[in-house]
């Protein structure tokens, strides 16, 4: 399950806004927020997020076991 808080922290740490990340994914800001709320991204989108945000530990964010 996606850890939304860690993903948002990675976005902020990179100095980006959610709409910047949405643009990198080729989707609208609204669609990005929807995907965050549903905690669902396609594998190809996860790969882009890892590259754009320079995520070193993707398992902690995209495959978290228990997220509160």
Number of C-alpha atoms within 10 A of each C-alpha: 14 21 19 18 13 14 20 16 11 18 20 13 11 13 10 14 12 16 16 15 19 18 12 14 18 12 12 16 17 12 13 20 14 12 13 17 11 11 13 15 15 9 10 10 15 15 14 15 21 18 11 16 17 14 17 9 9 15 13 15 20 20 12 14 11 8 11 5
